[in-house]
């Protein structure tokens, strides 16, 4: 039962590499550090489930083969969530469940850990930021938090296809903003049309120009 998800995923990486590349968002590449972080989160998830639901865990995942298949399935289903989200979700589920949770319950917990309202996961938010257009303050965002994450990351960086660390940086900022949102911070997008409208006419300047040009 000690076989880690690292070994499992490495066995199939060469077979699934082409498919995985097609699912990655434009400009997004999974770095080694992101992969290691995700793998650690999956291993940590199963370790906590094993320690919390010992008897039930071994009844369901009682052999190395069953555990390996479960880790592959769960990793595939949870790959769109950042490792921080998975870690948070398993803690929430363990505290509220008397019985071994299903994959569906873990996925639901991951979604709920994004906030108390319907907030896209980092992957979907990143794609929305890439597809956004100027003026971005008036773009129909799914949630304002995506705008602020994109703004702090940098629009030029988000739209650059050559920076493999952009998604990682966006996710880091996005998850920090999610924490602030859950803590009560209000995210709004001020309308530049109101704040940066036509400036009041400078009467003195107008008069001087009129006299200068004999109008």
Rosetta blueprint (number, residue, H / E / L):
1 X L
2 X L
3 X L
4 X L
5 X H
6 X H
7 X H
8 X H
9 X H
10 X H
11 X H
12 X H
13 X H
14 X H
15 X H
16 X H
17 X H
18 X H
19 X H
20 X H
21 X H
22 X H
23 X H
24 X L
25 X L
26 X L
27 X L
28 X L
29 X L
30 X L
31 X L
32 X H
33 X H
34 X H
35 X H
36 X H
37 X H
38 X H
39 X H
40 X H
41 X H
42 X H
43 X H
44 X H
45 X H
46 X H
47 X H
48 X H
49 X H
50 X H
51 X H
52 X H
53 X L
54 X H
55 X H
56 X H
57 X H
58 X H
59 X H
60 X H
61 X L
62 X L
63 X L
64 X H
65 X H
66 X H
67 X H
68 X H
69 X H
70 X H
71 X H
72 X H
73 X H
74 X H
75 X H
76 X H
77 X H
78 X H
79 X L
80 X L
81 X L
82 X L
83 X H
84 X H
85 X H
86 X H
87 X H
88 X H
89 X H
90 X H
91 X H
92 X H
93 X H
94 X H
95 X H
96 X H
97 X L
98 X L
99 X L
100 X L
101 X L
102 X L
103 X H
104 X H
105 X H
106 X H
107 X H
108 X H
109 X H
110 X H
111 X H
112 X H
113 X L
114 X L
115 X L
116 X L
117 X L
118 X L
119 X L
120 X L
121 X L
122 X H
123 X H
124 X H
125 X H
126 X H
127 X H
128 X H
129 X H
130 X H
131 X H
132 X L
133 X L
134 X L
135 X L
136 X H
137 X H
138 X H
139 X L
140 X L
141 X L
142 X L
143 X L
144 X H
145 X H
146 X H
147 X H
148 X H
149 X H
150 X H
151 X H
152 X H
153 X H
154 X L
155 X H
156 X H
157 X H
158 X H
159 X L
160 X L
161 X L
162 X L
163 X L
164 X L
165 X L
166 X H
167 X H
168 X H
169 X H
170 X H
171 X H
172 X H
173 X H
174 X H
175 X H
176 X H
177 X H
178 X H
179 X H
180 X H
181 X H
182 X H
183 X L
184 X L
185 X L
186 X L
187 X L
188 X L
189 X L
190 X L
191 X L
192 X H
193 X H
194 X H
195 X H
196 X L
197 X L
198 X L
199 X L
200 X L
201 X L
202 X L
203 X H
204 X H
205 X H
206 X H
207 X H
208 X H
209 X H
210 X H
211 X H
212 X H
213 X L
214 X L
215 X L
